[in-house]
Amino acid sequence: MIDEILLGVLTFLTSTVAGVVGVGGGMLLIAILPLFLPLNAIIPVHGVTQMSSNISRAFFGIKDVQFKVVPKFVLGSILGVTLFAFLLSYISLDYVPLFIGVYILLNLWSKSFGQYIKK
């Protein structure tokens, strides 16, 4: 029970970091989740957490939402999830921490890796 409460508090704090700073909360969360969850639960839990965090942020900032880009974003999201799900079926779960670590390091060390996300 204490692990669940701690994970909930950490999730709230990482979401707050993302809301205040604008970036970084999701990377913090994906780095913390392996301490609490089995490998096959990390990506789905992270996705649900990020979705709820971003939906609540969009709700509170509804006047700033650019609705003209929503259809393109939804289409790209569907295509990305489909491709990732297909590729994930061929990858062993043992490599998930490696991919998470490489993703975090690329975001920190490469100026061009996350340039479209950080704008």
ABEGO torsion letter per residue (X at the ends): XAAAAAAAAAAAAAAAAAAAAGBGAAAAAAAAAAAABBAAAAAAAAAAAAAAAAAAAAAAAAAABBAAAAAAAAAAAAAAAAAAAAAAAABBAAAAAAAAAAAAAAAAABAAAAAAAAX
